[in-house]
């Protein structure tokens, strides 16, 4: 599809950014490519024949000028602890919608605190429009609705990628000092990292999982109001050969969510998709399309903004409600 409205991809020259830029162009978009590295941005701009701008985020006045003529910014420059706040504030001041692909708890708290400002400005603030949050958040909303409103939610993402970028590792290092967190009784509570381990049944087996302080803790609460939320991280096993690793089609990523209702009712669902970067590219560009089509004012999780079925629009993605049905999908 194509859209006459102008949007910017900030962090476009990074590993994830270049994947998203290519996918956006394939869907008929012509985003303005932006970032801090002039040589890398210029090279990608020439390759894709797209406009580009080079700027950092340290000067608010200069940043506002760079947003002239832009309707929406999709921020893919991590670690987002260093980019999300400044860019989101500049977008609010300029009346520009802001989306990102973060999954950092601290970032979500900062952006959700801007909800009232965003409502007044008629601007959308939606962190987490990549795999790590879209998959789990849409499932969380789905299973919560199934039990008539969850009192407890558990979510997990199992990421598989053909060529992991350096940004994910850098983001993990930046956020480890923040410690472990869960949501209990409607409040975020600290806990020691490594405690609360469990096992989760996925369509292809049972794996160990550990609670982690991701943006899911805020996103799931924002989408469902469930007072108790735990977000888990699941390790992906290494592949046996480089040939297999190099082929994205061999990868399967999963999301999982389980809800418990006030009367003890339980609902569980899984999401099966392909390579996680491909999912992130498609989900984030579709989120851009949604906001450019129907502007929302305020700070939202993906499921709160687009509904629990938004994830099913992403290429190569299916929701599974019973593991017995998994073989029929594949």
C-alpha positions as CSV (number, residue, x, y, z in Angstrom):
1,X,0.0,0.0,0.0
2,X,1.0,3.6,-0.2
3,X,0.3,6.6,2.0
4,X,0.6,10.3,1.2
5,X,1.5,11.2,4.8
6,X,5.2,11.6,5.7
7,X,6.8,9.5,8.5
8,X,10.4,9.1,9.7
9,X,12.3,6.0,10.7
10,X,14.9,7.0,13.3
11,X,17.8,4.6,13.8
12,X,17.2,3.4,10.2
13,X,20.9,2.4,9.6
14,X,21.0,-0.1,12.4
15,X,20.4,-3.9,11.9
16,X,16.7,-3.8,12.7
17,X,16.2,-0.4,11.1
18,X,17.5,-1.5,7.8
19,X,15.2,-4.5,7.8
20,X,12.3,-2.3,8.6
21,X,13.3,0.3,6.0
22,X,13.4,-2.4,3.3
23,X,10.1,-3.8,4.3
24,X,8.4,-0.4,4.4
25,X,9.6,0.3,0.9
26,X,8.2,-3.1,-0.2
27,X,4.8,-2.1,1.2
28,X,4.8,1.1,-0.8
29,X,6.1,3.6,1.8
30,X,8.8,6.2,1.4
31,X,9.9,6.9,5.0
32,X,12.4,9.6,5.8
33,X,15.5,7.7,7.0
34,X,17.2,9.3,10.0
35,X,19.9,8.6,12.6
36,X,23.2,9.8,14.0
37,X,25.6,8.1,11.6
38,X,25.9,10.2,8.5
39,X,27.8,7.6,6.4
40,X,25.5,4.7,7.2
41,X,22.3,6.7,6.7
42,X,23.5,8.1,3.4
43,X,24.4,4.7,2.2
44,X,21.0,3.2,3.0
45,X,19.3,6.3,1.6
46,X,21.1,5.8,-1.7
47,X,20.4,2.1,-1.8
48,X,16.7,2.5,-1.2
49,X,16.3,5.9,-3.0
50,X,14.8,7.5,0.1
51,X,15.2,10.9,1.7
52,X,17.4,11.0,4.8
53,X,18.3,13.3,7.7
54,X,21.2,13.1,10.1
55,X,20.8,14.4,13.6
56,X,21.3,13.4,17.3
57,X,18.9,13.9,20.2
58,X,20.8,16.2,22.5
59,X,19.5,19.6,21.2
60,X,15.7,20.0,21.7
61,X,15.5,23.0,19.4
62,X,17.4,21.4,16.6
63,X,15.4,18.2,17.1
64,X,12.1,20.1,16.7
65,X,13.3,21.5,13.4
66,X,14.2,18.1,12.1
67,X,10.6,17.0,12.6
68,X,9.2,19.6,10.3
69,X,6.9,18.1,7.8
70,X,6.8,14.7,9.6
71,X,3.5,13.2,10.8
72,X,4.9,10.2,12.7
73,X,8.2,8.9,14.0
74,X,9.0,5.2,14.3
75,X,12.1,5.0,16.7
76,X,14.2,1.8,16.3
77,X,17.4,3.3,17.8
78,X,18.2,1.3,21.0
79,X,19.0,1.2,23.8
80,X,15.8,3.1,24.1
81,X,16.7,4.4,27.6
82,X,18.9,6.9,25.7
83,X,16.5,7.8,22.8
84,X,12.8,7.3,23.7
85,X,12.3,10.1,26.2
86,X,13.9,12.9,24.2
87,X,12.4,11.8,20.9
88,X,8.9,11.3,22.4
89,X,9.0,14.7,24.1
90,X,10.0,16.4,20.8
91,X,7.2,14.6,19.0
92,X,4.7,15.8,21.5
93,X,5.9,19.4,21.2
94,X,5.7,19.1,17.4
95,X,2.3,17.4,17.3
96,X,4.0,14.2,15.8
97,X,2.9,10.7,16.6
98,X,5.6,8.5,18.2
99,X,6.0,4.7,18.0
100,X,9.0,2.5,18.9
101,X,10.0,-1.1,19.1
102,X,11.3,-1.0,22.7
103,X,10.6,-3.6,25.4
104,X,12.3,-1.8,28.3
105,X,10.2,-1.4,31.5
106,X,11.7,2.0,32.4
107,X,11.0,3.4,28.9
108,X,7.3,2.2,29.1
109,X,6.9,3.9,32.5
110,X,8.3,7.2,31.1
111,X,6.1,7.2,28.0
112,X,2.9,6.1,29.8
113,X,3.4,9.0,32.2
114,X,3.1,11.3,29.2
115,X,-0.5,10.0,28.5
116,X,-2.3,13.2,29.6
117,X,0.1,15.4,27.6
118,X,-0.4,13.1,24.6
119,X,-4.2,13.3,24.9
120,X,-4.1,17.1,25.0
121,X,-1.8,17.2,21.9
122,X,-3.8,14.6,20.0
123,X,-0.6,12.6,19.6
124,X,-0.2,8.8,19.8
125,X,2.6,7.4,22.0
126,X,2.9,3.6,21.4
127,X,6.1,1.9,22.6
128,X,6.6,-1.8,21.8
129,X,5.4,-2.2,18.3
130,X,8.0,-5.0,17.6
131,X,7.8,-8.7,18.2
132,X,8.7,-8.6,21.9
133,X,5.6,-6.7,23.0
134,X,3.0,-7.0,20.1
135,X,3.0,-10.8,20.4
136,X,2.6,-11.0,24.1
137,X,0.4,-7.9,24.5
138,X,-2.2,-9.0,22.0
139,X,-2.3,-12.5,23.5
140,X,-2.6,-11.0,27.0
141,X,-5.6,-8.9,25.9
142,X,-7.1,-12.0,24.2
143,X,-6.8,-14.4,27.2
144,X,-7.9,-11.7,29.6
145,X,-11.1,-11.1,27.6
146,X,-11.7,-14.8,27.6
147,X,-11.9,-15.0,31.4
148,X,-13.9,-11.8,31.7
149,X,-11.0,-9.7,32.9
150,X,-7.8,-11.2,34.3
151,X,-6.7,-10.8,37.9
152,X,-3.4,-12.5,37.0
153,X,-1.5,-12.6,33.8
154,X,1.7,-14.5,32.7
155,X,3.3,-13.8,29.4
156,X,6.4,-14.9,27.6
157,X,8.1,-14.4,24.2
158,X,10.5,-17.0,22.7
159,X,12.5,-15.2,20.0
160,X,14.3,-16.9,17.2
161,X,16.3,-14.8,14.7
162,X,18.5,-15.6,11.7
163,X,21.0,-12.8,12.4
164,X,20.7,-11.3,15.9
165,X,21.7,-7.6,15.8
166,X,24.0,-6.0,18.4
167,X,21.2,-3.7,19.7
168,X,19.4,-6.4,21.7
169,X,22.6,-7.3,23.6
170,X,23.4,-3.6,24.3
171,X,19.8,-3.1,25.6
172,X,20.1,-6.0,27.9
173,X,23.4,-4.7,29.4
174,X,21.9,-1.3,29.9
175,X,18.8,-2.6,31.7
176,X,20.3,-5.3,34.0
177,X,21.2,-2.7,36.7
178,X,17.5,-1.9,36.9
179,X,17.0,-5.3,38.6
180,X,14.1,-7.7,38.5
181,X,10.4,-6.7,38.7
182,X,6.9,-8.2,38.7
183,X,3.5,-6.5,39.1
184,X,1.6,-7.5,42.2
185,X,-1.6,-5.9,43.5
186,X,-1.4,-3.3,40.7
187,X,2.0,-2.1,41.7
188,X,5.5,-2.9,40.4
189,X,7.6,-4.7,43.0
190,X,11.3,-5.4,42.8
191,X,12.6,-9.0,43.1
192,X,16.0,-10.5,42.6
193,X,16.8,-11.5,39.1
194,X,16.9,-15.3,38.7
195,X,14.1,-16.0,41.2
196,X,10.6,-17.3,40.3
197,X,11.8,-19.6,37.6
198,X,9.2,-21.9,36.0
199,X,8.5,-24.0,32.9
200,X,6.3,-23.1,30.0
201,X,4.8,-25.6,27.5
202,X,5.3,-24.4,23.9
203,X,4.0,-26.1,20.8
204,X,7.3,-27.9,20.3
205,X,8.3,-28.6,23.8
206,X,8.6,-27.5,27.5
207,X,11.3,-24.9,28.3
208,X,12.5,-23.2,31.4
209,X,11.6,-19.5,31.9
210,X,12.7,-16.7,34.2
211,X,10.8,-13.5,35.2
212,X,12.4,-10.5,33.5
213,X,11.7,-6.7,33.9
214,X,10.4,-6.0,30.4
215,X,7.9,-3.5,29.1
216,X,5.3,-6.2,29.1
217,X,4.7,-5.5,32.8
218,X,3.4,-2.1,31.9
219,X,1.9,-3.0,28.5
220,X,-0.2,-5.9,29.9
221,X,-1.5,-3.8,32.7
222,X,-2.3,-1.0,30.3
223,X,-4.2,-3.3,28.0
224,X,-6.1,-5.4,30.6
225,X,-5.8,-3.7,34.0
226,X,-4.8,-7.1,35.5
227,X,-3.3,-6.3,38.9
228,X,-0.8,-9.2,38.8
229,X,1.6,-9.7,35.9
230,X,4.7,-11.7,35.4
231,X,6.7,-11.5,32.2
232,X,9.1,-14.4,31.4
233,X,12.1,-14.8,29.2
234,X,12.7,-18.1,27.5
235,X,16.1,-19.1,26.0
236,X,16.3,-20.3,22.4
237,X,18.4,-23.4,21.8
238,X,21.3,-23.0,19.5
239,X,21.0,-24.4,15.9
240,X,23.3,-27.2,14.9
241,X,24.7,-25.8,11.6
242,X,25.5,-22.4,10.1
243,X,23.5,-23.4,7.0
244,X,20.4,-23.7,9.1
245,X,21.0,-20.5,11.0
246,X,21.5,-18.6,7.7
247,X,18.0,-19.5,6.5
248,X,15.3,-17.3,8.1
249,X,12.6,-19.7,7.0
250,X,13.8,-22.3,9.4
251,X,13.1,-20.1,12.4
252,X,10.0,-20.2,14.6
253,X,9.2,-17.6,17.3
254,X,6.5,-18.0,19.8
255,X,4.4,-15.9,22.2
256,X,2.5,-17.2,25.2
257,X,0.0,-15.8,27.6
258,X,-2.1,-17.3,30.5
259,X,-4.8,-15.5,32.3
260,X,-6.6,-16.3,35.6
261,X,-10.0,-14.6,36.3
262,X,-11.6,-13.6,39.5
263,X,-13.5,-16.9,39.9
264,X,-10.5,-19.0,39.0
265,X,-11.3,-19.3,35.3
266,X,-8.2,-19.8,33.2
267,X,-7.4,-19.2,29.6
268,X,-4.1,-19.9,27.7
269,X,-3.0,-19.1,24.2
270,X,0.1,-19.2,22.0
271,X,1.3,-17.3,19.0
272,X,3.4,-19.0,16.3
273,X,5.3,-17.0,13.8
274,X,8.6,-17.0,11.9
275,X,11.8,-15.1,12.3
276,X,11.5,-12.4,14.9
277,X,13.1,-9.5,12.9
278,X,10.7,-10.2,10.0
279,X,7.8,-10.1,12.5
280,X,9.1,-6.8,13.9
281,X,9.4,-5.2,10.5
282,X,5.9,-6.2,9.4
283,X,4.2,-5.4,12.8
284,X,5.9,-2.0,13.1
285,X,5.0,-0.9,9.6
286,X,1.4,-2.0,10.0
287,X,1.3,0.0,13.3
288,X,2.5,3.0,11.4
289,X,-0.3,2.4,8.8
290,X,-2.9,2.1,11.5
291,X,-1.9,5.4,13.2
292,X,-1.6,7.3,9.9
293,X,-5.1,6.1,9.0
294,X,-6.8,6.8,12.4
295,X,-4.9,9.0,14.8
296,X,-5.3,8.3,18.5
297,X,-4.5,10.7,21.3
298,X,-2.7,9.3,24.3
299,X,-0.2,6.6,25.4
300,X,-1.2,3.1,24.5
301,X,0.0,-0.5,24.5
302,X,-0.2,-2.2,21.0
303,X,-3.3,-4.2,22.0
304,X,-5.0,-1.2,23.6
305,X,-4.5,0.8,20.4
306,X,-5.2,-1.8,17.8
307,X,-7.0,-4.7,19.5
308,X,-6.0,-8.3,20.3
309,X,-6.4,-9.4,16.7
310,X,-3.9,-6.9,15.3
311,X,-1.1,-9.5,15.7
312,X,-3.0,-11.8,13.3
313,X,-2.4,-9.3,10.5
314,X,1.3,-9.9,10.7
315,X,2.7,-12.1,7.9
316,X,3.2,-15.8,8.8
317,X,1.5,-15.5,12.2
318,X,-1.2,-17.7,13.8
319,X,-2.9,-17.8,17.2
320,X,-3.1,-21.3,18.9
321,X,-5.7,-21.9,21.6
322,X,-5.1,-25.7,22.0
323,X,-1.7,-27.4,21.4
324,X,-3.6,-30.3,19.8
325,X,-4.4,-27.9,17.0
326,X,-0.8,-27.0,16.3
327,X,0.0,-29.7,13.8
328,X,-3.0,-28.7,11.7
329,X,-1.5,-25.2,11.4
330,X,1.9,-26.3,10.3
